[in-house]
Amino acid sequence: MSEALPHWLDDVEVRFVHPYQAVKAYLCPHCNRNIPSGTGHVVVVPREAPDLRRHWHKGCWQLTDRQKSARSRTAGG
C-alpha cells in the first residue's frame, strides 16, 4: 500500500476476533481479499466514526500499522 493512509487510522481501537467468533466472511480493505468465516482477524474501529469499522487480515493490519509508525518517525512525530 504505497498511497497515503487514511487519516482515520490515526485514532482507532483494534479488536482481535478469534476464529470461533468469526461467523461471517468479510473483505479486507488492505488487500481486497476475502476473510472467510472461521478465520481469526482484527476489527479496526475509528474512535470518531465507529460505523466505519473494517475487518482486516491480522497480517495486513500489522503491515499497515508498521507503515503508519514509519511515516510517523519520518515526520518527526
Secondary structure as the mmCIF struct_conf table of DSSP 4:
data_model
#
loop_
_struct_conf.conf_type_id
_struct_conf.id
_struct_conf.beg_label_comp_id
_struct_conf.beg_label_asym_id
_struct_conf.beg_label_seq_id
_struct_conf.end_label_comp_id
_struct_conf.end_label_asym_id
_struct_conf.end_label_seq_id
BEND BEND1 GLU A 3 GLU A 3
HELX_LH_PP_P HELX_LH_PP_P1 ALA A 4 PRO A 6
HELX_RH_3T_P HELX_RH_3T_P1 HIS A 7 ASP A 10
BEND BEND2 ASP A 11 ASP A 11
STRN STRN1 VAL A 12 VAL A 17
HELX_RH_3T_P HELX_RH_3T_P2 PRO A 19 GLN A 21
BEND BEND3 LYS A 24 LYS A 24
STRN STRN2 TYR A 26 LEU A 27
TURN_TY1_P TURN_TY1_P1 PRO A 29 CYS A 31
STRN STRN3 ASN A 34 ILE A 35
TURN_TY1_P TURN_TY1_P2 SER A 37 GLY A 38
STRN STRN4 HIS A 41 PRO A 46
TURN_TY1_P TURN_TY1_P3 ARG A 47 GLU A 48
HELX_RH_3T_P HELX_RH_3T_P3 PRO A 50 LEU A 52
STRN STRN5 ARG A 54 TRP A 56
HELX_RH_AL_P HELX_RH_AL_P1 LYS A 58 THR A 74
TURN_TY1_P TURN_TY1_P4 ALA A 75 GLY A 76
#
